[in-house]
Amino acid sequence: MIPSDKRGYGLKRGEGQSIDFRGTKMTVKVPGAELGESYSLIEMVHPPNVGPASHIHTTGAEAFYVLDGAYTIHSGEEVYRAAPGDFVYIPKGVPHLYQSGASGGRVLVLSPAGLERYFTEVSDLLRVGTITWDMEQAIAKQYGQEFLDGLKHWGQ
């Protein structure tokens, strides 16, 4: 469990809040919204060929540090082919999307605080039924994420 005080904490491999989001296994290392921080840190393990639709973050930047596998990350007009050890930074408000490679991958994502709540809410709804695209967009918007299209959203 992550303490809510400001003394800091350490987590072992696999520790942190677990989220199963459309087959992507997420471990929240820094729940930014809960701790009053300006960012969240989430380790994501993706199955092959998945990722979000094009979107922006209105409340902060996002960054990716690839641990395993390969990712294609689009940031504005730029396309990055990222492998283990590669880092990609996306400024606040820049349209972007990413997709894991043919073997999936594992990435550390630094995102605006609260994004972990989007993943949790959508995941909770999917466990009990389906969710419409309009519902998912509304949840995302609550946490500073705006989808620009619905194409290839998490392999759908």
Phi, psi and omega in degrees: 000144181267123180291152182264003179274178185261018181279349184092175180195165175234147178234140174277167177307131179086350179275151182124172179294128180263137177226131171257104185249101178053039178090350174270126180270122182243142173233114181280117180268323175231105176279086188306316182296319181293324184267359180074025180268170179267358181216164172237154177233122185229129171271129181238133174246111185261141167289175180299141167057047176229161176168174183281162171292167178303135183204171173230160171246123184272349185250356179175176179280170175224145180220150183234132172238113186281126179262318180214154176080201182223148180224146168252121184239121178260128177228106186059236180269352182274146174234125180246133173259107188252134179239174181309131182093348180277151183230137177227130180249133179241114179295155176309133175082358180272127177299136180203166173199164176213161177216136175288159181280186185297338178254010184077198180177176179225129186220145173262124185244123173262118186227168176301143178305138179103339181301327177299331178289324174302309181300319181294313182297315180295317179300316179298317179295320180293332178293334182253355180170211181255168178225137179279161178298321179297319178297315182295320178298319180295318178296314180302317183297327177301332185248025172079021179240128178237122177280138181262341175200176180246016185286134175054035182285107178052044174078009182271000000 
